């Protein structure tokens, strides 16, 4: 599909209430294709005034929107699911163009992102309360769920559709209005999604979109507004800390999906074919630019040589290039500083004793490419053990006992995703008991699913997105005491 013809379908202005409009101060910024460096579009950049206009639009319709029936909200989400699925080629083209992931993987994200629309279209009509008698008698006790109110949703660049649907869908289902602030590197997908929501029948003002070259210009005035009731953020732990401090002033409900440093544990009884395949999924999904990406791969000492050989072979089979080219499985990183960071992590690991078994080098552009890399022999003192890699680098470490594996895996401030490979079902339960992570994939490298609660512990954040728990993040419980009539 022609990139320019798809980009032409996307509004590059701000969505405030019932219309797309330019920013109030006329500021703009450019969106680039990371595979070529070419400018894809020039976007309006929201000012503080625009952010408050968007907040006003959301607040103006919150009461009316909250009183729509669950079935009406469900039907809108179902139509949105169908439209996103129908427009999969346009969405995939936008994602590959502005973010770099291979086109086939972008098509996969469309399917994954659309599932949140379908799932929450079904959950919208299932927000149950309770009715029960007070233990001491004399009263009937009821609970009802009510929408939390206007929300600020801040999404990252690495999954520009799925992270938007994962926040917007439950907010719509619960009856909340929203201001969406997409990442400045990948706003086109979010803008096209917002128009798709309007096309599905979402009323004006329920979803407002304020892209900006400065995230704080949008977030700070909205978070200072006493009418805001919730902020949901996916991104770095550093930014999450700042937002949490701001949220404290107005006692905001928060959902924080932050950084990760996912371990893979390959035990002595693992099926190596399954383990290598699962590790490739966990490591190379989205070019390694994922908070769930496998960073630290712990392999039993009896298997590590064979595992390293097989993983190196698999990484060498990958094809690096423009995500639109045939057979490309590894696209560009998002920007040049991402390449610089990966190179710096590898250099530091080598300084701490690591050996590069494949890759380890930049790939000539144009574009921001890095060769798929495997490292062995790095020590826990290396930066690569502590920091998120966000690139195509797999780092292997040996272990000798199960207890040592758990200790190494938990030796991080992060606690989002983890992966375990073993042929013994009992290992799954021991791993669950011992690993300090919100997600555990057992004999699989892909754990995310719209029907399951996604989120982490420790410095990886708080709250859950997806699953039956996802809509709860956008609702409050009200308790009603009723005098017993008897």
TAWO-V949771 format. One line per field, one symbol per residue. psi: psi as a letter, one per 20 degrees, with the letter a starting at -180 (. if undefined). Layout:
BEGIN
psi=???
END
This chain:
BEGIN
psi=ppghhghhippjaqoodjqpqqqhjjqrrqpqoihijqphqpqppprhghghghgggghhjggghhjqqhhghghghghgghggghkhhgghggghgihiqqghhhhhhggghhhhgggihhhhjknqaqprqphjriqppqqqpqqhapqppoqrihmhghhghhggghgghikqrqppnrqhhmigghghgghhgghijpqpigpqpnqqioghhghghghipihpiqppppbqhghggghhghhhhjlqpqpoobrrmpqpoorhjqohggggghhgghgipkjimqijqogooppphiihgggggghggghhiqppapiiqpjpioaqrhrhhhgggghhggghghhkjqpohqcjqqpqbrrnqpppqppqjqqiiqhihhqpglrlpppppqrhqghhghgggimqirleqqppoqiohhhghhgghhpmqhqopokqjohpphiqpprarcjiaqrqqrahhhhhijqqppppppppi.
END
